[in-house]
Amino acid sequence: MKTQKWIKLTALALLSGVMFISCQKEEAFTPDTAESLNYTVRPDFATLDTRPQEVIDQFMVTGDDALAVKLDENSAKPGTKYALVVGISNYAGTANDLTYCDEDADDWKSQLLSEGYSVTSIKDLSATKSNIESALATLASQSIAGNEIAFVYSGHGSSGNIVTTDLYYINSSWFETTFSNATSTKMMFTFDACEIGAMATDLNATGRVIAVGSSKNTYSYDGDASMQNGVFTYYQMVGFDSMNYIYVEPDFSYAVTQMKAWAKSVGVRVAPSFKDSYAGDFDL
C-alpha cells in the first residue's frame, strides 16, 4: 500500500479524526459493524486554490475552448470497447493531494479490462491538462456507432470542473462539446469528485449512462484504509465484485444507496446520482 497522502484542509474541511463504522470491501456497509476508522473529504478545490484570481482565470477550460472532435471512421475499429481512466491523488503542491483516487483508477481499469475494453490509464503527475485533453480527444474520436465507450475520473472537482494535476479546471461544457459528434449508442461516464453534478446534465445524451459522486454543491469523500477507494467508487466496486451486478444501472443504484447510508452513519451530507439514457440494460 502506498503512503497515504491525507489532505491538509482549511476550516471548511472535516477533521481527519472523524470516525466511522468500518466496512470490508467484500461486504456492504451495515450499522452493526464495530470497528471505527477514518475518512477524509474531497473538498471543493476552489477552497484550496490560493492562486490570485487572475491566475486562476487563466487556468479555466470551458466549452469556449473546446472543439467537437471529428470521428475517426478509418482507424477506430467498429465493435471495439474503448476506455479512458483518470485518477489523481498527487497534485502540484502537497496541500492539494488526495488519498485513494489512483486506487479508484486502478480498480476501474481492472474492471474494464475484464470486460474486454482497451483501456488507457492516466494517473497522478501524468494527468496534466495536455495529456487529459489529448486522451479525451482520442476517446471522442473513437466514439463511432458500434463502439462502446467508457470514461472514469477520480480526483478533485469544483463547480462542474475536473481538476488536472497541474491545476487546470476543465469544465463540463468542455466535455459536452468534445463529445458532441459521438455516434456511439453505448457510452458510460463516472466521476468521483466533489461538486461534479453538472457532468450528468451536460454529458447526457441518448445511449449514455452518467454517474456522479456528488451534486453541484456537495462533496465526495475518500474512504478509510479498509476501503482504499473513494466512497462512491468503493460501493461501485462492491456492486460488481460482491453483489455480482452485471449491468451498470443496478450497480450505480447500489453505490448511490450505500453511499447515502454511509453518509448518514457519519453525519455528512452527500448527493450521489446517476442519469440513465441508455435503452435497455447497460452491460460493460
C-alpha positions, 0 to 999 in steps of 0.5 A: 500500500502506498503512503497515504497522502491525507489532505491538509484542509482549511476550516471548511474541511472535516477533521481527519479524526472523524470516525466511522463504522468500518466496512470490508470491501467484500461486504456492504456497509451495515450499522452493526459493524464495530470497528471505527476508522477514518475518512477524509473529504474531497473538498471543493478545490476552489477552497484550496486554490490560493492562486490570485484570481487572475491566475486562476482565470487563466487556468479555466477550460470551458466549452469556449475552448473546446472543439467537437472532435471529428470521428475517426471512421478509418482507424477506430475499429467498429465493435471495439470497447474503448476506455479512458481512466483518470485518477489523481491523488498527487497534485502540484503542491502537497496541500492539494493531494488526495488519498485513494483516487489512483486506487479508484483508477486502478480498480476501474481499469481492472474492471474494464479490462475484464470486460474486454475494453482497451483501456488507457490509464492516466494517473497522478503527475501524468494527468496534466491538462495536455495529456487529459485533453489529448486522451479525451480527444482520442476517446471522442474520436473513437466514439463511432456507432458500434463502439462502446465507450467508457470514461472514469475520473477520480480526483478533485472537482469544483463547480462542474470542473475536473481538476488536472494535476497541474491545476487546470479546471476543465469544465463540463461544457468542455466535455459536452462539446468534445463529445458532441459528434459521438455516434456511439449508442453505448457510452458510460461516464463516472466521476468521483469528485466533489461538486461534479453534478453538472457532468450528468446534465451536460454529458447526457445524451441518448445511449449514455449512462452518467454517474456522479459522486456528488451534486453541484454543491456537495462533496465526495469523500475518500474512504478509510484504509479498509476501503482504499477507494473513494466512497462512491467508487468503493460501493461501485466496486462492491456492486460488481465484485460482491453483489455480482451486478452485471449491468451498470444501472443496478450497480450505480443504484447500489453505490448511490444507496450505500453511499447515502447510508454511509453518509448518514452513519457519519453525519455528512451530507452527500448527493450521489446520482446517476442519469440513465439514457441508455435503452435497455440494460447497460452491460460493460 
